[in-house]
Structures are given as structure tokens and as C-alpha cells.
């Protein structure tokens, strides 16, 4: 179905909804200070018994799309040990958890060693922040750097990332542990759309090596995690920089429209690492559901865990979202405190 022609006035309204969502959900200064405080606290404490340990943040808390009060994901590595191949990760995690239990201000410290990635879970009482510490989560760190750079290249990417995360949260389609997609998957879908829109808002950072040369290598956990990571050079060398003049509202409705209908999810893969279309046939991924390729760990399909029913439910949320955001109203819809509450009403976005 065709959407009605949208007026500038209405698009400006959607712009302001997008800006409000990002402002409402991004962590505020005090929380950012608390996060630094916890990191420094943990760093100092762990260095007492493991002097060569290093802690780094990764994941949604530090990739430019953090929701306020999100957990901290922390990767622990040792300066003189390149990989975790020869480490006994389970006993290290158990020892770490026993030690952190004695740390002032830590609560609910527990080692979870049955998971694919063993972690220590903890809760910092004073700051009211939860954190997970894992060992050598090095590829995830590269993912975090890649997403941060995309978020940093165009402010619209960051704002729209917040929009899609809230959209998935409200529609209840953003939890991979319950059979839907992770918020990371939705951020990849957004970046992919912003690379495909005409003219593109974002470049393909993993292709920005000189033409005719091999892609440089940055081997991490056996995968090539190279991308063009110098922001100043990207801005000066990518011909498309600032060429797209679309507003947040146009891009948001375009994004919903893209996955509600334009995108051939039966045949193609969402892949932010290359501009050439990637087919499911090439990947030998033969589920009819949406496929989203991790930009570095190329065997990982972020859509692998969803059922046909969930796939349909997600698609329906995009169709409803496109209709809701893409249909202007003459006067404000009654019964809503704010216009944001109207656009993010689960009753209107989902079919139950």
C-alpha cells in the first residue's frame, strides 16, 4: 500500500519525536560518571591479584546506542596472554567471582559457568548498576568499535538507533533469549538501511580500502575484523559524506517501509560489511526468516533463532509501524499524554 504524501509540518513532528526518544533514553552525565567509577574500582581491585589484567567495556553500554541503566558488559584480558586458548576460563571466572564477593559495595555476585561464555554477574549497590565480566570477549570489542564509529559518523544514525531499540522494546520483539532478535540485530538492520538509502547516509567501512588492493587484515578470534577506523579520513575520503539531506522523520518512515515491504528477506541477507547484495544461497542459510549477518563473525546469523511465526510477527510490527508513523492526523489523537505515547502505543503497533 502507498503511504500518503507527508507534509513538512508532519515530518517535523516525527523529527521531534525521534529527537525526544534519543534524549529520553540516553544515559545522563551522573550515570556515565558512575560507570567510569565502577570500571576504575574494578580495575584497581582486580589488578591487586592479577597485575596484568585489563578491563574493557563492550556491547550496548558503549557502542553509541546505550539505553540508560543498561548493564555493563566488561571483557577481561591479560596483557601477556594473546588469546584465551590456553586458559582455564571456568576456574578463572570462579576465582574472580570469589574475589569480587569480598569487594566493598558489590552485591549478588555469582559465577555462571554453564553458559557458552562463562561470566561473573555482579550488582554495584551504590550506583545501582549491573555488570557482567567475561574473559577475552575480543571480537565483541571490535563490533563495539565498529558500531560506535557508525553512530559517530552521522548523528541521524545514532538517533534512529534509539528509535529502533525503543520500537523493538515496545513491540516486545527485541529479546533474543525469548525467540526474537537482539537489539544489536536491529542496530545492524538500521545501519544496513542507512547504507542502502539513496543517497547513502553511511559508507561501508569494511570496504574502504584502496580499490584494487586486498582488504587489510586484523585477525581476531580467527575472523578478519578490519574496518576503516579513522573517522577524520572517512569523512574526507568518502564521497557520500553529508550528501543525504533527508530528515530524521523521512529516514525513520523509510526504514519502517524498507523492512515492511521493499526488503527481499526471503532471498537476501542483511549484511553491513559489503555493498554487493548477499544471497542466502551463498551463505547456505536456507530459513525463510530474516537473516542478519554479523559483520565479523561471518558464520553467525543473528536471525537463526527465530521461528516463522516470530518472523511474521516482526514483519507485522514493521507494517503497523509504517502505517502508524506514515499516516498524518488532523488533530492530536485523544487519550494520550504526549505524542510519543501515541506513536509508541503497543496496542497500535502490534496485533497482540
Rosetta blueprint (number, residue, H / E / L):
1 X L
2 X L
3 X L
4 X L
5 X L
6 X L
7 X L
8 X H
9 X H
10 X H
11 X H
12 X H
13 X H
14 X H
15 X H
16 X H
17 X H
18 X H
19 X H
20 X H
21 X H
22 X H
23 X H
24 X H
25 X H
26 X L
27 X L
28 X L
29 X H
30 X H
31 X H
32 X H
33 X H
34 X H
35 X H
36 X H
37 X H
38 X H
39 X H
40 X H
41 X H
42 X H
43 X H
44 X H
45 X H
46 X H
47 X H
48 X H
49 X H
50 X L
51 X L
52 X L
53 X E
54 X E
55 X E
56 X E
57 X E
58 X E
59 X H
60 X H
61 X H
62 X L
63 X L
64 X L
65 X L
66 X L
67 X L
68 X L
69 X L
70 X L
71 X L
72 X E
73 X E
74 X E
75 X E
76 X E
77 X E
78 X E
79 X L
80 X L
81 X L
82 X L
83 X L
84 X L
85 X L
86 X L
87 X L
88 X L
89 X H
90 X H
91 X H
92 X H
93 X H
94 X H
95 X H
96 X H
97 X H
98 X H
99 X H
100 X H
101 X H
102 X L
103 X L
104 X L
105 X L
106 X E
107 X E
108 X E
109 X E
110 X E
111 X E
112 X E
113 X L
114 X L
115 X L
116 X L
117 X L
118 X L
119 X E
120 X E
121 X E
122 X E
123 X E
124 X E
125 X L
126 X L
127 X L
128 X L
129 X E
130 X E
131 X E
132 X E
133 X E
134 X E
135 X E
136 X L
137 X L
138 X H
139 X H
140 X H
141 X H
142 X H
143 X H
144 X H
145 X H
146 X H
147 X H
148 X H
149 X H
150 X H
151 X H
152 X H
153 X H
154 X L
155 X H
156 X H
157 X H
158 X H
159 X H
160 X H
161 X H
162 X H
163 X H
164 X H
165 X H
166 X H
167 X H
168 X H
169 X H
170 X H
171 X H
172 X L
173 X L
174 X L
175 X L
176 X H
177 X H
178 X H
179 X L
180 X L
181 X L
182 X L
183 X H
184 X H
185 X H
186 X H
187 X H
188 X H
189 X H
190 X H
191 X H
192 X H
193 X H
194 X H
195 X H
196 X H
197 X L
198 X L
199 X L
200 X L
201 X L
202 X L
203 X L
204 X L
205 X H
206 X H
207 X H
208 X L
209 X L
210 X L
211 X L
212 X L
213 X L
214 X L
215 X L
216 X L
217 X L
218 X L
219 X E
220 X E
221 X L
222 X L
223 X E
224 X E
225 X L
226 X L
227 X L
228 X L
229 X L
230 X L
231 X H
232 X H
233 X H
234 X H
235 X H
236 X H
237 X H
238 X L
239 X L
240 X L
241 X L
242 X L
243 X L
244 X L
245 X L
246 X L
247 X L
248 X H
249 X H
250 X H
251 X H
252 X H
253 X H
254 X H
255 X H
256 X H
257 X H
258 X H
259 X H
260 X H
261 X H
262 X H
263 X L
264 X L
265 X L
266 X L
267 X L
268 X E
269 X E
270 X E
271 X L
272 X L
273 X L
274 X L
275 X L
276 X L
277 X L
278 X E
279 X E
280 X H
281 X H
282 X H
283 X H
284 X L
285 X L
286 X L
287 X L
288 X L
289 X L
290 X L
291 X E
292 X E
293 X E
294 X L
295 X L
296 X L
297 X L
298 X L
299 X L
300 X L
301 X E
302 X L
303 X L
304 X L
305 X L
306 X L
307 X L
308 X H
309 X H
310 X H
311 X H
312 X H
313 X H
314 X H
315 X H
316 X H
317 X H
318 X H
319 X H
320 X H
321 X H
322 X H
323 X H
324 X H
325 X H
326 X H
327 X L
328 X L
329 X L
330 X L
331 X L
332 X L
333 X L
334 X L
335 X L
336 X L
337 X L
338 X L
339 X H
340 X H
341 X H
342 X H
343 X H
344 X L
345 X L
346 X H
347 X H
348 X H
349 X H
350 X L
351 X L
352 X L
